[in-house]
């Protein structure tokens, strides 16, 4: 869902609103109640939801590191799987 930034020309109040693309534009300032609240032109912002490609391919972060091999070969080091 896109995040839109609005500012009131009367009082200068500024806030971001999470809205659907199909939602009507806001025009009444939530701070002063004047009909001078308008959408600003800014960089596009959006929020990813659900379990699509982002959640399954990128959201999890880096993969866990594999422990280094045992230096002695006897299973006596702390990272050895034999412990």
VMD Tcl script that builds the backbone (N, CA, C; Angstrom):
set m [mol new atoms 249]
animate dup $m
set s [atomselect $m all]
$s set {name element resname resid chain x y z} {
  {N N UNK 1 A 0.844 -1.165 0.000}
  {CA C UNK 1 A 0.000 0.000 0.000}
  {C C UNK 1 A 0.897 1.239 0.000}
  {N N UNK 2 A 0.588 2.222 -0.819}
  {CA C UNK 2 A 1.422 3.431 -0.874}
  {C C UNK 2 A 1.308 4.286 0.387}
  {N N UNK 3 A 2.380 4.971 0.695}
  {CA C UNK 3 A 2.416 5.924 1.797}
  {C C UNK 3 A 2.502 7.305 1.172}
  {N N UNK 4 A 1.504 8.147 1.463}
  {CA C UNK 4 A 1.457 9.492 0.903}
  {C C UNK 4 A 1.730 10.520 1.994}
  {N N UNK 5 A 2.394 11.586 1.622}
  {CA C UNK 5 A 2.703 12.665 2.554}
  {C C UNK 5 A 1.793 13.849 2.248}
  {N N UNK 6 A 1.183 14.397 3.292}
  {CA C UNK 6 A 0.272 15.531 3.165}
  {C C UNK 6 A 0.770 16.693 4.021}
  {N N UNK 7 A 0.406 17.917 3.617}
  {CA C UNK 7 A 0.732 19.107 4.410}
  {C C UNK 7 A -0.429 20.089 4.322}
  {N N UNK 8 A -0.692 20.761 5.436}
  {CA C UNK 8 A -1.755 21.760 5.500}
  {C C UNK 8 A -1.161 23.125 5.149}
  {N N UNK 9 A -1.791 23.824 4.204}
  {CA C UNK 9 A -1.331 25.159 3.818}
  {C C UNK 9 A -1.683 26.204 4.875}
  {N N UNK 10 A -2.648 25.921 5.729}
  {CA C UNK 10 A -3.075 26.882 6.757}
  {C C UNK 10 A -2.174 26.858 7.988}
  {N N UNK 11 A -1.968 25.672 8.570}
  {CA C UNK 11 A -1.201 25.597 9.829}
  {C C UNK 11 A 0.190 24.978 9.667}
  {N N UNK 12 A 0.487 24.375 8.511}
  {CA C UNK 12 A 1.798 23.776 8.283}
  {C C UNK 12 A 1.939 22.350 8.795}
  {N N UNK 13 A 0.858 21.779 9.330}
  {CA C UNK 13 A 0.889 20.403 9.826}
  {C C UNK 13 A 1.229 19.458 8.678}
  {N N UNK 14 A 2.121 18.505 8.939}
  {CA C UNK 14 A 2.554 17.565 7.900}
  {C C UNK 14 A 2.548 16.156 8.480}
  {N N UNK 15 A 2.035 15.194 7.688}
  {CA C UNK 15 A 1.952 13.807 8.156}
  {C C UNK 15 A 1.919 12.850 6.975}
  {N N UNK 16 A 2.388 11.612 7.197}
  {CA C UNK 16 A 2.308 10.550 6.196}
  {C C UNK 16 A 1.060 9.718 6.466}
  {N N UNK 17 A 0.390 9.293 5.383}
  {CA C UNK 17 A -0.815 8.475 5.495}
  {C C UNK 17 A -0.667 7.244 4.613}
  {N N UNK 18 A -1.012 6.078 5.163}
  {CA C UNK 18 A -1.014 4.822 4.426}
  {C C UNK 18 A -2.391 4.693 3.791}
  {N N UNK 19 A -2.447 4.753 2.449}
  {CA C UNK 19 A -3.719 4.731 1.743}
  {C C UNK 19 A -3.651 3.787 0.555}
  {N N UNK 20 A -4.818 3.257 0.189}
  {CA C UNK 20 A -4.924 2.503 -1.054}
  {C C UNK 20 A -4.872 3.499 -2.210}
  {N N UNK 21 A -4.468 3.040 -3.365}
  {CA C UNK 21 A -4.425 3.898 -4.542}
  {C C UNK 21 A -5.840 4.378 -4.891}
  {N N UNK 22 A -6.826 3.546 -4.630}
  {CA C UNK 22 A -8.207 3.898 -4.962}
  {C C UNK 22 A -8.869 4.813 -3.922}
  {N N UNK 23 A -8.244 5.025 -2.759}
  {CA C UNK 23 A -8.820 5.901 -1.732}
  {C C UNK 23 A -8.863 7.342 -2.221}
  {N N UNK 24 A -9.896 8.097 -1.817}
  {CA C UNK 24 A -9.959 9.516 -2.208}
  {C C UNK 24 A -8.870 10.324 -1.503}
  {N N UNK 25 A -8.464 11.430 -2.117}
  {CA C UNK 25 A -7.465 12.297 -1.513}
  {C C UNK 25 A -8.019 12.929 -0.246}
  {N N UNK 26 A -7.150 13.128 0.740}
  {CA C UNK 26 A -7.566 13.807 1.964}
  {C C UNK 26 A -7.545 15.314 1.708}
  {N N UNK 27 A -8.482 16.040 2.275}
  {CA C UNK 27 A -8.502 17.482 2.055}
  {C C UNK 27 A -8.670 18.277 3.344}
  {N N UNK 28 A -9.190 17.646 4.410}
  {CA C UNK 28 A -9.391 18.335 5.683}
  {C C UNK 28 A -8.226 18.015 6.612}
  {N N UNK 29 A -7.580 19.062 7.136}
  {CA C UNK 29 A -6.432 18.897 8.032}
  {C C UNK 29 A -6.876 18.292 9.357}
  {N N UNK 30 A -6.227 17.188 9.806}
  {CA C UNK 30 A -6.600 16.580 11.082}
  {C C UNK 30 A -6.196 17.442 12.283}
  {N N UNK 31 A -5.316 18.399 12.084}
  {CA C UNK 31 A -4.831 19.253 13.174}
  {C C UNK 31 A -5.722 20.483 13.386}
  {N N UNK 32 A -5.978 21.246 12.314}
  {CA C UNK 32 A -6.727 22.506 12.455}
  {C C UNK 32 A -8.139 22.449 11.872}
  {N N UNK 33 A -8.464 21.413 11.091}
  {CA C UNK 33 A -9.798 21.256 10.539}
  {C C UNK 33 A -10.071 22.060 9.276}
  {N N UNK 34 A -9.087 22.790 8.772}
  {CA C UNK 34 A -9.265 23.587 7.560}
  {C C UNK 34 A -9.242 22.686 6.323}
  {N N UNK 35 A -9.867 23.164 5.262}
  {CA C UNK 35 A -9.936 22.415 4.007}
  {C C UNK 35 A -8.749 22.771 3.105}
  {N N UNK 36 A -7.541 22.703 3.674}
  {CA C UNK 36 A -6.344 23.067 2.907}
  {C C UNK 36 A -5.243 22.017 3.045}
  {N N UNK 37 A -5.635 20.783 3.239}
  {CA C UNK 37 A -4.709 19.656 3.390}
  {C C UNK 37 A -4.477 19.067 2.003}
  {N N UNK 38 A -3.240 19.048 1.543}
  {CA C UNK 38 A -2.972 18.565 0.182}
  {C C UNK 38 A -1.797 17.596 0.163}
  {N N UNK 39 A -1.838 16.700 -0.816}
  {CA C UNK 39 A -0.799 15.687 -0.980}
  {C C UNK 39 A 0.455 16.334 -1.557}
  {N N UNK 40 A 1.599 15.970 -1.016}
  {CA C UNK 40 A 2.882 16.485 -1.494}
  {C C UNK 40 A 3.463 15.561 -2.550}
  {N N UNK 41 A 4.263 16.112 -3.396}
  {CA C UNK 41 A 5.001 15.320 -4.377}
  {C C UNK 41 A 6.294 14.889 -3.700}
  {N N UNK 42 A 6.459 13.602 -3.500}
  {CA C UNK 42 A 7.640 13.079 -2.809}
  {C C UNK 42 A 8.011 11.729 -3.393}
  {N N UNK 43 A 9.104 11.193 -2.895}
  {CA C UNK 43 A 9.556 9.876 -3.351}
  {C C UNK 43 A 8.496 8.837 -3.004}
  {N N UNK 44 A 8.327 7.888 -3.871}
  {CA C UNK 44 A 7.312 6.854 -3.652}
  {C C UNK 44 A 7.685 5.996 -2.458}
  {N N UNK 45 A 6.722 5.725 -1.629}
  {CA C UNK 45 A 6.904 4.841 -0.493}
  {C C UNK 45 A 5.829 3.789 -0.516}
  {N N UNK 46 A 6.139 2.580 -0.083}
  {CA C UNK 46 A 5.133 1.518 -0.074}
  {C C UNK 46 A 5.493 0.515 1.001}
  {N N UNK 47 A 4.513 -0.285 1.356}
  {CA C UNK 47 A 4.686 -1.289 2.396}
  {C C UNK 47 A 4.355 -2.652 1.803}
  {N N UNK 48 A 5.292 -3.594 1.916}
  {CA C UNK 48 A 5.067 -4.939 1.397}
  {C C UNK 48 A 4.386 -5.788 2.464}
  {N N UNK 49 A 3.320 -6.482 2.071}
  {CA C UNK 49 A 2.593 -7.356 2.991}
  {C C UNK 49 A 2.394 -8.715 2.344}
  {N N UNK 50 A 2.053 -9.676 3.167}
  {CA C UNK 50 A 1.730 -10.992 2.638}
  {C C UNK 50 A 2.927 -11.921 2.618}
  {N N UNK 51 A 2.804 -13.008 1.858}
  {CA C UNK 51 A 3.857 -14.022 1.821}
  {C C UNK 51 A 4.358 -14.237 0.401}
  {N N UNK 52 A 4.483 -13.182 -0.370}
  {CA C UNK 52 A 4.955 -13.281 -1.752}
  {C C UNK 52 A 6.468 -13.385 -1.835}
  {N N UNK 53 A 7.016 -13.022 -2.965}
  {CA C UNK 53 A 8.446 -13.176 -3.229}
  {C C UNK 53 A 9.304 -12.438 -2.218}
  {N N UNK 54 A 8.858 -11.278 -1.731}
  {CA C UNK 54 A 9.676 -10.520 -0.783}
  {C C UNK 54 A 9.856 -11.289 0.520}
  {N N UNK 55 A 8.766 -11.807 1.066}
  {CA C UNK 55 A 8.827 -12.514 2.343}
  {C C UNK 55 A 9.593 -13.821 2.227}
  {N N UNK 56 A 9.459 -14.505 1.103}
  {CA C UNK 56 A 10.104 -15.808 0.972}
  {C C UNK 56 A 11.548 -15.725 0.486}
  {N N UNK 57 A 11.885 -14.701 -0.302}
  {CA C UNK 57 A 13.218 -14.648 -0.894}
  {C C UNK 57 A 14.179 -13.647 -0.242}
  {N N UNK 58 A 13.660 -12.555 0.324}
  {CA C UNK 58 A 14.560 -11.507 0.798}
  {C C UNK 58 A 14.384 -11.114 2.252}
  {N N UNK 59 A 13.236 -11.293 2.823}
  {CA C UNK 59 A 12.941 -10.778 4.150}
  {C C UNK 59 A 13.719 -11.479 5.257}
  {N N UNK 60 A 14.086 -12.749 5.066}
  {CA C UNK 60 A 14.723 -13.526 6.115}
  {C C UNK 60 A 16.139 -13.101 6.469}
  {N N UNK 61 A 16.772 -12.277 5.676}
  {CA C UNK 61 A 18.139 -11.863 5.952}
  {C C UNK 61 A 19.148 -12.865 5.428}
  {N N UNK 62 A 20.343 -12.799 5.979}
  {CA C UNK 62 A 21.408 -13.682 5.508}
  {C C UNK 62 A 21.225 -15.094 6.062}
  {N N UNK 63 A 21.772 -16.037 5.352}
  {CA C UNK 63 A 21.677 -17.434 5.755}
  {C C UNK 63 A 22.673 -17.696 6.884}
  {N N UNK 64 A 22.390 -18.653 7.772}
  {CA C UNK 64 A 23.313 -18.938 8.870}
  {C C UNK 64 A 24.657 -19.437 8.338}
  {N N UNK 65 A 25.706 -19.025 9.038}
  {CA C UNK 65 A 27.059 -19.421 8.632}
  {C C UNK 65 A 27.340 -20.845 9.097}
  {N N UNK 66 A 28.084 -21.593 8.290}
  {CA C UNK 66 A 28.487 -22.932 8.692}
  {C C UNK 66 A 29.713 -22.816 9.586}
  {N N UNK 67 A 29.820 -23.663 10.622}
  {CA C UNK 67 A 30.970 -23.570 11.516}
  {C C UNK 67 A 32.256 -23.952 10.782}
  {N N UNK 68 A 33.367 -23.391 11.204}
  {CA C UNK 68 A 34.639 -23.736 10.558}
  {C C UNK 68 A 34.996 -25.201 10.820}
  {N N UNK 69 A 35.792 -25.800 9.937}
  {CA C UNK 69 A 36.169 -27.205 10.141}
  {C C UNK 69 A 37.053 -27.352 11.376}
  {N N UNK 70 A 37.040 -28.522 11.946}
  {CA C UNK 70 A 37.838 -28.821 13.130}
  {C C UNK 70 A 39.320 -28.720 12.774}
  {N N UNK 71 A 40.069 -28.002 13.570}
  {CA C UNK 71 A 41.488 -27.784 13.301}
  {C C UNK 71 A 42.346 -28.999 13.676}
  {N N UNK 72 A 41.926 -29.732 14.693}
  {CA C UNK 72 A 42.744 -30.857 15.151}
  {C C UNK 72 A 42.352 -32.164 14.491}
  {N N UNK 73 A 41.108 -32.257 13.998}
  {CA C UNK 73 A 40.667 -33.499 13.394}
  {C C UNK 73 A 40.234 -34.540 14.401}
  {N N UNK 74 A 40.306 -34.189 15.703}
  {CA C UNK 74 A 39.950 -35.129 16.758}
  {C C UNK 74 A 38.582 -34.837 17.372}
  {N N UNK 75 A 37.939 -33.785 16.932}
  {CA C UNK 75 A 36.643 -33.426 17.512}
  {C C UNK 75 A 36.765 -32.707 18.842}
  {N N UNK 76 A 37.933 -32.118 19.139}
  {CA C UNK 76 A 38.125 -31.479 20.432}
  {C C UNK 76 A 37.882 -29.959 20.406}
  {N N UNK 77 A 37.719 -29.375 19.233}
  {CA C UNK 77 A 37.479 -27.920 19.207}
  {C C UNK 77 A 36.002 -27.621 19.473}
  {N N UNK 78 A 35.686 -26.388 19.895}
  {CA C UNK 78 A 34.324 -26.032 20.286}
  {C C UNK 78 A 33.375 -25.993 19.092}
  {N N UNK 79 A 33.883 -25.816 17.879}
  {CA C UNK 79 A 33.000 -25.739 16.713}
  {C C UNK 79 A 32.824 -27.088 16.037}
  {N N UNK 80 A 33.412 -28.135 16.573}
  {CA C UNK 80 A 33.339 -29.457 15.957}
  {C C UNK 80 A 31.949 -30.054 16.173}
  {N N UNK 81 A 31.429 -30.688 15.162}
  {CA C UNK 81 A 30.101 -31.320 15.223}
  {C C UNK 81 A 30.107 -32.552 16.118}
  {N N UNK 82 A 31.282 -33.097 16.438}
  {CA C UNK 82 A 31.374 -34.309 17.259}
  {C C UNK 82 A 31.067 -34.007 18.716}
  {N N UNK 83 A 31.155 -32.738 19.139}
  {CA C UNK 83 A 30.899 -32.379 20.545}
  {C C UNK 83 A 29.432 -32.398 20.866}
}
mol reanalyze $m
mol bondsrecalc $m
mol representation Tube
mol addrep $m
